[in-house]
Amino acid sequence: MSTAEFSNGCFERLGRNYGLGSLSDCFARCPATSVEANEQVIVYKTKTRPDYWFGNYIVSSSPVTSESLPEIRSQWQKEFAQEAGILWQIVEWEIPFDGEMSDVSNVARAFNAEIDIRIVRVARRGEFQLHLSRSEFVTDIELIKVNNQVQYGNALQIALADHEAAPVSGATSDFIQWRLEQRRQSATLGNGDWWLLMNQGMPVASCGLFFDPDGLKGRFREVTTHPEWRGRGFATTLVGMLAQNFLTQGQVQELIIVSEPDSIADSIYSKLGFKAFSYQIALITDPRSSQID
């Protein structure tokens, strides 16, 4: 199912069963990632990249419990058992943010899985106001919508430098390049844009911003500051300027951003005015050791 197909009532229907994090993952996904969705599960498959951890996984519309675990295991087996090279078995769900996190350790143990938690934050039209302190205000900057090879090359340099500084388990430089090319294709298809922040002519930070079919909701992707330029407020400026621009002009009503709880990134988004909305919880395990019968 393509992003455009969600305009035929599908997106609104799924919105009754899934949170903003799950829905925005759907419309802001890579073009090579297919999706099949119903009221119970969303299934993502990226056949060309079995190493893409969040390109081959299942999202449940309800929290996974010890009682529902056998059924979700069976669903994963049905969808992925014959897919060669899948590195991780991932099951995800979303719960509202209420200041408390439910204990999923028993389910994780039964699934022989690690727990990955992300916080989903939202900024809304009419509520968001960009406020930067003097120490956070950055001068001599320019916000550029990426539209040529040189600019994409600059964005790739930032992504690769970030990967080299803090490698993610299972990720490779080849994957980082592939993912950015996918974001570029998504922009070409009219689903959003990639952005560069320039400081005195130097590319210092980048991110993507992609939209649902109606253009009412946007999702930030891969907000990244070059390691040599961190700690100077560039990520704050990049996200803040884009949020201010899109929430005061045009028709965008909500902007969604996701990060690890209590991380530097989450602190930035919170200070900018993105309000906590929900948690995305994922169980991640090796398919060979997940005790699936």
C-alpha positions as CSV (number, residue, x, y, z in Angstrom):
1,M,0.0,0.0,0.0
2,S,1.4,3.4,-1.0
3,T,1.2,6.6,1.1
4,A,-1.2,8.0,-1.4
5,E,-3.7,5.2,-0.8
6,F,-4.2,6.3,2.8
7,S,-6.2,9.2,1.4
8,N,-9.1,6.9,0.6
9,G,-10.4,6.8,4.2
10,C,-7.8,4.2,5.3
11,F,-5.8,6.7,7.3
12,E,-8.8,8.0,9.1
13,R,-10.0,4.4,9.9
14,L,-6.6,3.4,11.3
15,G,-6.5,6.5,13.4
16,R,-9.2,5.0,15.6
17,N,-7.0,2.1,16.4
18,Y,-3.4,3.4,16.4
19,G,-1.6,6.3,18.0
20,L,0.2,9.3,16.3
21,G,3.5,7.6,16.5
22,S,2.3,4.5,14.6
23,L,0.4,6.5,12.1
24,S,3.2,8.8,11.3
25,D,5.6,5.9,11.0
26,C,3.2,4.7,8.3
27,F,3.0,7.8,6.2
28,A,6.7,8.8,6.7
29,R,8.1,5.4,5.9
30,C,10.6,4.6,3.1
31,P,9.1,4.1,-0.4
32,A,10.7,0.6,-0.5
33,T,8.8,-0.4,2.6
34,S,5.4,-2.0,1.9
35,V,2.6,-1.9,4.5
36,E,-0.5,-4.0,5.1
37,A,-2.8,-2.6,7.8
38,N,-6.0,-3.5,9.5
39,E,-7.7,-2.8,12.9
40,Q,-5.4,-5.3,14.7
41,V,-2.0,-5.1,13.2
42,I,0.2,-3.1,10.8
43,V,2.8,-5.2,9.0
44,Y,5.9,-3.5,7.4
45,K,8.1,-5.3,4.9
46,T,11.3,-4.1,3.2
47,K,12.2,-7.0,1.0
48,T,15.3,-5.3,-0.4
49,R,16.7,-4.6,3.1
50,P,16.2,-7.4,5.5
51,D,18.7,-5.6,7.7
52,Y,16.4,-2.6,8.1
53,W,15.2,-3.2,11.7
54,F,12.2,-0.9,11.6
55,G,11.4,-1.8,8.0
56,N,10.4,-5.4,8.8
57,Y,8.2,-5.6,11.8
58,I,4.6,-5.7,13.2
59,V,2.7,-3.1,15.1
60,S,-0.1,-4.2,17.3
61,S,-3.1,-1.9,17.9
62,S,-3.2,-3.0,21.5
63,P,-0.5,-3.6,24.1
64,V,1.1,-7.0,23.9
65,T,0.5,-9.0,27.1
66,S,1.4,-12.5,28.2
67,E,-2.1,-13.6,27.1
68,S,-1.8,-12.1,23.6
69,L,1.8,-13.0,23.1
70,P,1.2,-16.4,21.5
71,E,-1.1,-14.8,18.9
72,I,1.3,-12.1,18.0
73,R,4.1,-14.7,17.7
74,S,2.0,-16.6,15.3
75,Q,1.3,-13.5,13.3
76,W,5.0,-12.7,13.0
77,Q,5.7,-16.3,12.0
78,K,3.1,-16.1,9.3
79,E,4.5,-12.9,7.9
80,F,8.2,-13.3,8.2
81,A,9.2,-17.0,8.7
82,Q,9.9,-17.4,5.0
83,E,11.7,-14.0,4.6
84,A,15.4,-14.6,4.2
85,G,17.9,-12.6,6.2
86,I,15.6,-10.9,8.7
87,L,18.0,-9.8,11.5
88,W,15.4,-9.0,14.2
89,Q,12.0,-10.0,15.2
90,I,10.2,-6.8,16.3
91,V,6.8,-6.3,17.7
92,E,5.7,-2.8,18.7
93,W,2.7,-1.0,20.2
94,E,1.8,2.4,21.5
95,I,0.3,3.6,24.8
96,P,-0.9,7.0,25.9
97,F,1.5,9.2,27.9
98,D,0.3,9.5,31.5
99,G,3.5,9.8,33.4
100,E,3.6,6.1,34.2
101,M,5.1,3.2,32.2
102,S,3.6,-0.2,32.4
103,D,5.9,-3.1,33.3
104,V,6.5,-5.2,30.2
105,S,9.5,-7.1,31.6
106,N,7.5,-10.3,32.0
107,V,6.4,-10.2,28.4
108,A,10.0,-9.4,27.3
109,R,11.3,-12.4,29.2
110,A,8.7,-14.6,27.6
111,F,9.7,-13.2,24.2
112,N,13.4,-13.5,25.0
113,A,13.6,-9.9,23.9
114,E,15.1,-6.5,24.7
115,I,12.8,-3.6,25.3
116,D,13.0,-0.4,23.2
117,I,11.0,2.6,24.4
118,R,10.5,5.8,22.5
119,I,8.5,8.9,23.5
120,V,6.2,10.5,20.9
121,R,5.9,14.3,21.2
122,V,3.5,16.6,19.3
123,A,3.4,20.3,18.5
124,R,0.1,21.8,17.4
125,R,-1.0,24.8,15.5
126,G,-2.1,27.6,17.7
127,E,-0.2,26.3,20.7
128,F,3.4,26.3,19.4
129,Q,5.6,29.3,19.9
130,L,9.3,29.3,19.2
131,H,11.3,30.6,22.1
132,L,15.1,30.5,22.1
133,S,17.2,31.8,24.9
134,R,20.1,34.1,24.0
135,S,22.5,31.1,24.5
136,E,20.4,29.0,22.2
137,F,20.0,31.6,19.5
138,V,22.2,30.9,16.5
139,T,23.3,33.7,14.1
140,D,24.6,33.4,10.5
141,I,22.4,30.5,9.7
142,E,20.4,29.5,6.6
143,L,17.7,26.9,6.3
144,I,17.8,25.1,3.0
145,K,15.3,22.7,1.4
146,V,17.5,20.1,-0.2
147,N,16.9,19.8,-4.0
148,N,20.2,19.0,-5.7
149,Q,23.0,16.4,-5.6
150,V,25.5,18.7,-3.8
151,Q,23.0,19.4,-1.0
152,Y,22.1,15.7,-0.7
153,G,25.9,15.0,-0.5
154,N,26.1,17.4,2.4
155,A,23.2,15.7,4.2
156,L,24.9,12.3,3.6
157,Q,28.2,13.5,5.1
158,I,26.3,14.6,8.2
159,A,24.6,11.2,8.4
160,L,27.8,9.2,7.9
161,A,29.7,11.3,10.4
162,D,27.0,10.7,13.0
163,H,27.1,7.0,12.3
164,E,30.9,6.8,12.6
165,A,30.7,8.7,15.9
166,A,28.1,6.5,17.4
167,P,27.5,3.3,15.4
168,V,24.1,1.7,15.8
169,S,24.1,-2.1,16.2
170,G,23.5,-3.8,12.9
171,A,23.7,-0.5,10.8
172,T,26.3,-0.1,8.1
173,S,27.5,2.9,6.1
174,D,25.7,1.3,3.1
175,F,22.5,1.2,5.0
176,I,22.8,4.9,6.1
177,Q,23.3,5.9,2.4
178,W,20.4,3.7,1.3
179,R,18.1,5.2,3.9
180,L,18.9,8.8,2.9
181,E,18.3,7.9,-0.8
182,Q,14.9,6.5,0.3
183,R,14.1,9.8,2.0
184,R,15.2,11.5,-1.2
185,Q,12.8,9.4,-3.2
186,S,10.0,10.1,-0.8
187,A,10.6,13.8,-1.2
188,T,10.6,13.4,-5.0
189,L,7.2,11.6,-4.7
190,G,5.8,14.7,-3.0
191,N,5.6,13.2,0.5
192,G,7.8,15.9,2.2
193,D,11.3,17.3,2.1
194,W,14.8,17.0,3.4
195,W,16.4,20.0,5.1
196,L,19.8,21.4,5.7
197,L,20.9,23.9,8.3
198,M,23.9,25.9,7.1
199,N,26.1,27.9,9.5
200,Q,28.4,30.5,7.7
201,G,28.0,28.3,4.6
202,M,28.8,25.0,6.3
203,P,26.3,22.2,6.6
204,V,25.9,21.5,10.3
205,A,22.5,19.7,10.7
206,S,19.8,18.0,8.7
207,C,16.5,16.3,9.0
208,G,13.5,15.2,7.0
209,L,9.9,16.3,7.4
210,F,7.2,14.2,5.8
211,F,3.4,14.5,5.7
212,D,0.2,12.5,5.7
213,P,-1.9,12.5,2.4
214,D,-4.0,15.5,3.5
215,G,-1.0,17.5,4.6
216,L,-2.4,18.0,8.1
217,K,0.2,16.0,10.1
218,G,4.0,16.0,9.7
219,R,6.7,13.7,11.0
220,F,10.3,14.6,11.6
221,R,12.9,12.0,10.5
222,E,16.5,11.6,11.5
223,V,17.3,14.9,13.1
224,T,21.1,14.9,13.0
225,T,23.8,17.4,13.9
226,H,27.3,16.8,12.6
227,P,29.5,15.6,15.5
228,E,31.9,18.5,15.1
229,W,29.1,21.0,15.5
230,R,27.2,19.6,18.5
231,G,26.4,21.5,21.6
232,R,25.9,24.8,19.8
233,G,22.1,24.8,19.4
234,F,21.9,23.8,15.8
235,A,19.4,20.9,16.3
236,T,17.2,23.2,18.4
237,T,17.3,25.9,15.7
238,L,16.6,23.4,12.8
239,V,13.6,21.8,14.5
240,G,12.3,25.0,15.9
241,M,12.5,27.0,12.7
242,L,10.7,24.2,10.7
243,A,8.0,23.8,13.4
244,Q,7.5,27.6,13.5
245,N,7.3,27.8,9.7
246,F,4.9,24.9,9.1
247,L,2.6,25.6,12.1
248,T,2.1,29.2,11.3
249,Q,1.8,28.9,7.5
250,G,-0.2,26.6,5.2
251,Q,-2.5,23.9,6.6
252,V,-0.3,21.7,8.9
253,Q,-2.1,21.1,12.2
254,E,0.3,18.8,14.0
255,L,4.0,18.0,13.9
256,I,5.2,14.7,15.4
257,I,8.7,13.9,16.6
258,V,10.0,10.7,18.3
259,S,13.1,10.1,20.5
260,E,14.4,8.1,23.4
261,P,13.0,9.2,26.8
262,D,15.4,11.3,28.9
263,S,17.8,11.8,26.0
264,I,19.4,15.1,24.9
265,A,17.2,15.0,21.8
266,D,14.0,14.6,23.9
267,S,15.1,17.4,26.2
268,I,15.5,19.7,23.1
269,Y,12.0,18.8,21.8
270,S,10.4,19.3,25.2
271,K,12.0,22.7,25.6
272,L,10.9,23.7,22.2
273,G,7.3,23.0,23.2
274,F,6.6,19.6,21.8
275,K,4.2,18.0,24.3
276,A,4.5,14.3,25.4
277,F,1.7,12.3,23.7
278,S,2.5,8.6,23.9
279,Y,5.1,5.9,24.3
280,Q,6.0,3.4,21.6
281,I,7.2,0.1,23.1
282,A,9.0,-2.5,21.0
283,L,10.2,-6.0,21.8
284,I,13.3,-6.8,19.8
285,T,14.8,-10.2,19.6
286,D,16.8,-12.6,17.4
287,P,14.3,-14.6,15.3
288,R,16.4,-17.7,16.0
289,S,16.1,-17.4,19.7
290,S,12.6,-16.0,20.2
291,Q,11.0,-19.4,21.2
292,I,8.5,-19.2,18.4
293,D,7.1,-22.7,17.9
